[in-house]
């Protein structure tokens, strides 16, 4: 269980990084917004990079839990792979939607060897694993290949939703996914 100061740092950092970008938010701003002192910050995190990694790891867990919860409301296992896009459409419709924190991180922290980039990459791989699970449960023998293809549609829908400012990209991606699943 994180201390209250650590939790305030994580919460504040996640909000600011998502809204403004990792590089745009400095330690002084994090301390001011969170109300946590510098000594307390360094007691919990050796550096801003360590905080970024902790924020991403926490968001990864919560985001995948949210997706599972949303998708599992669809009773029919055959319909669950497409329910992913319905969940995304809801997410895209939120006023605070600024894309995918993990895609944003990979763009900002382009060094593939950096810990933040690796956490973001791991998240994307976990999404593919989840899609593979859903497709396997739906009885698809080509689940592994389809999971990677659906993940590409998911990421494309996310970026398009940011560009267009509407949830329509999720609906279009769902239509493409339906066609893809029907032709195989």
BELLIN-V437702 format. One record per residue. N is the residue number from 1. SS is DSSP state (~ for helix, > for strand, _ for the rest). PHI is phi in whole degrees, -180 to 180 (NA if undefined). PSI is psi in whole degrees, 0 to 359 (NA if undefined). Layout:
n=N ss=SS phi=PHI psi=PSI
n=N ss=SS phi=PHI psi=PSI
This chain:
n=1 ss=_ phi=NA psi=119
n=2 ss=_ phi=-69 psi=152
n=3 ss=_ phi=-67 psi=166
n=4 ss=~ phi=-63 psi=321
n=5 ss=~ phi=-64 psi=316
n=6 ss=~ phi=-63 psi=318
n=7 ss=~ phi=-64 psi=320
n=8 ss=~ phi=-63 psi=320
n=9 ss=~ phi=-62 psi=313
n=10 ss=~ phi=-62 psi=314
n=11 ss=~ phi=-64 psi=313
n=12 ss=~ phi=-63 psi=315
n=13 ss=~ phi=-62 psi=316
n=14 ss=~ phi=-61 psi=314
n=15 ss=~ phi=-62 psi=312
n=16 ss=~ phi=-70 psi=317
n=17 ss=~ phi=-62 psi=318
n=18 ss=~ phi=-69 psi=319
n=19 ss=~ phi=-77 psi=324
n=20 ss=~ phi=-121 psi=342
n=21 ss=_ phi=106 psi=151
n=22 ss=_ phi=-66 psi=312
n=23 ss=_ phi=-69 psi=334
n=24 ss=_ phi=-76 psi=344
n=25 ss=_ phi=-111 psi=117
n=26 ss=_ phi=-94 psi=171
n=27 ss=~ phi=-59 psi=316
n=28 ss=~ phi=-59 psi=318
n=29 ss=~ phi=-65 psi=318
n=30 ss=~ phi=-60 psi=317
n=31 ss=~ phi=-66 psi=316
n=32 ss=~ phi=-63 psi=311
n=33 ss=~ phi=-69 psi=324
n=34 ss=~ phi=-85 psi=339
n=35 ss=_ phi=76 psi=17
n=36 ss=_ phi=-101 psi=140
n=37 ss=_ phi=-77 psi=160
n=38 ss=~ phi=-59 psi=315
n=39 ss=~ phi=-61 psi=320
n=40 ss=~ phi=-66 psi=320
n=41 ss=~ phi=-55 psi=308
n=42 ss=~ phi=-73 psi=344
n=43 ss=~ phi=-70 psi=327
n=44 ss=~ phi=-96 psi=328
n=45 ss=_ phi=-137 psi=132
n=46 ss=_ phi=-70 psi=335
n=47 ss=_ phi=-162 psi=171
n=48 ss=~ phi=-61 psi=322
n=49 ss=~ phi=-59 psi=320
n=50 ss=~ phi=-66 psi=323
n=51 ss=~ phi=-64 psi=316
n=52 ss=~ phi=-57 psi=314
n=53 ss=~ phi=-62 psi=315
n=54 ss=~ phi=-62 psi=319
n=55 ss=~ phi=-62 psi=314
n=56 ss=~ phi=-66 psi=319
n=57 ss=~ phi=-63 psi=318
n=58 ss=~ phi=-67 psi=317
n=59 ss=~ phi=-65 psi=322
n=60 ss=~ phi=-56 psi=309
n=61 ss=~ phi=-61 psi=311
n=62 ss=~ phi=-67 psi=320
n=63 ss=~ phi=-66 psi=316
n=64 ss=~ phi=-68 psi=324
n=65 ss=~ phi=-61 psi=315
n=66 ss=~ phi=-59 psi=314
n=67 ss=~ phi=-63 psi=313
n=68 ss=~ phi=-58 psi=313
n=69 ss=~ phi=-60 psi=316
n=70 ss=~ phi=-65 psi=313
n=71 ss=~ phi=-69 psi=323
n=72 ss=_ phi=-71 psi=353
n=73 ss=_ phi=-70 psi=340
n=74 ss=_ phi=-83 psi=116
n=75 ss=_ phi=-71 psi=319
n=76 ss=_ phi=-75 psi=115
n=77 ss=~ phi=-58 psi=331
n=78 ss=~ phi=-68 psi=334
n=79 ss=~ phi=-92 psi=349
n=80 ss=~ phi=-65 psi=322
n=81 ss=~ phi=-58 psi=324
n=82 ss=~ phi=-78 psi=335
n=83 ss=~ phi=-64 psi=338
n=84 ss=~ phi=-57 psi=317
n=85 ss=~ phi=-71 psi=329
n=86 ss=~ phi=-66 psi=318
n=87 ss=~ phi=-63 psi=318
n=88 ss=~ phi=-63 psi=320
n=89 ss=~ phi=-59 psi=320
n=90 ss=~ phi=-63 psi=317
n=91 ss=~ phi=-65 psi=317
n=92 ss=~ phi=-65 psi=335
n=93 ss=_ phi=-79 psi=349
n=94 ss=_ phi=-69 psi=144
n=95 ss=_ phi=-63 psi=331
n=96 ss=_ phi=-94 psi=12
n=97 ss=_ phi=-69 psi=123
n=98 ss=_ phi=-128 psi=32
n=99 ss=_ phi=91 psi=201
n=100 ss=_ phi=-98 psi=124
n=101 ss=~ phi=-58 psi=331
n=102 ss=~ phi=-80 psi=319
n=103 ss=~ phi=-64 psi=315
n=104 ss=~ phi=-57 psi=318
n=105 ss=~ phi=-64 psi=316
n=106 ss=~ phi=-64 psi=329
n=107 ss=~ phi=-72 psi=314
n=108 ss=~ phi=-71 psi=321
n=109 ss=_ phi=-112 psi=77
n=110 ss=_ phi=-72 psi=345
n=111 ss=_ phi=-67 psi=108
n=112 ss=_ phi=-62 psi=341
n=113 ss=_ phi=-87 psi=347
n=114 ss=_ phi=-69 psi=149
n=115 ss=~ phi=-61 psi=320
n=116 ss=~ phi=-64 psi=315
n=117 ss=~ phi=-62 psi=319
n=118 ss=~ phi=-67 psi=322
n=119 ss=~ phi=-65 psi=318
n=120 ss=~ phi=-64 psi=317
n=121 ss=~ phi=-63 psi=317
n=122 ss=~ phi=-61 psi=321
n=123 ss=~ phi=-60 psi=313
n=124 ss=~ phi=-62 psi=323
n=125 ss=~ phi=-67 psi=323
n=126 ss=~ phi=-67 psi=325
n=127 ss=~ phi=-63 psi=317
n=128 ss=~ phi=-62 psi=317
n=129 ss=~ phi=-59 psi=318
n=130 ss=~ phi=-65 psi=317
n=131 ss=~ phi=-61 psi=320
n=132 ss=~ phi=-60 psi=317
n=133 ss=~ phi=-58 psi=310
n=134 ss=~ phi=-61 psi=316
n=135 ss=~ phi=-68 psi=323
n=136 ss=~ phi=-65 psi=316
n=137 ss=~ phi=-64 psi=333
n=138 ss=_ phi=-84 psi=2
n=139 ss=_ phi=85 psi=18
n=140 ss=_ phi=-83 psi=123
n=141 ss=_ phi=-77 psi=341
n=142 ss=_ phi=-103 psi=29
n=143 ss=~ phi=-57 psi=318
n=144 ss=~ phi=-64 psi=315
n=145 ss=~ phi=-68 psi=314
n=146 ss=~ phi=-63 psi=324
n=147 ss=~ phi=-61 psi=316
n=148 ss=~ phi=-65 psi=323
n=149 ss=~ phi=-70 psi=319
n=150 ss=~ phi=-66 psi=325
n=151 ss=~ phi=-63 psi=323
n=152 ss=~ phi=-64 psi=320
n=153 ss=~ phi=-65 psi=320
n=154 ss=~ phi=-60 psi=308
n=155 ss=~ phi=-64 psi=320
n=156 ss=~ phi=-64 psi=321
n=157 ss=~ phi=-65 psi=321
n=158 ss=~ phi=-62 psi=310
n=159 ss=~ phi=-65 psi=319
n=160 ss=~ phi=-66 psi=322
n=161 ss=~ phi=-63 psi=323
n=162 ss=~ phi=-65 psi=315
n=163 ss=~ phi=-65 psi=317
n=164 ss=~ phi=-87 psi=335
n=165 ss=_ phi=75 psi=23
n=166 ss=_ phi=-139 psi=165
n=167 ss=_ phi=-83 psi=1
n=168 ss=~ phi=-57 psi=329
n=169 ss=~ phi=-60 psi=324
n=170 ss=~ phi=-66 psi=322
n=171 ss=~ phi=-68 psi=318
n=172 ss=~ phi=-66 psi=319
n=173 ss=~ phi=-64 psi=323
n=174 ss=~ phi=-62 psi=317
n=175 ss=~ phi=-61 psi=317
n=176 ss=~ phi=-65 psi=318
n=177 ss=~ phi=-63 psi=319
n=178 ss=~ phi=-58 psi=314
n=179 ss=~ phi=-63 psi=318
n=180 ss=~ phi=-61 psi=315
n=181 ss=~ phi=-69 psi=328
n=182 ss=~ phi=-76 psi=333
n=183 ss=~ phi=-89 psi=355
n=184 ss=_ phi=-107 psi=NA
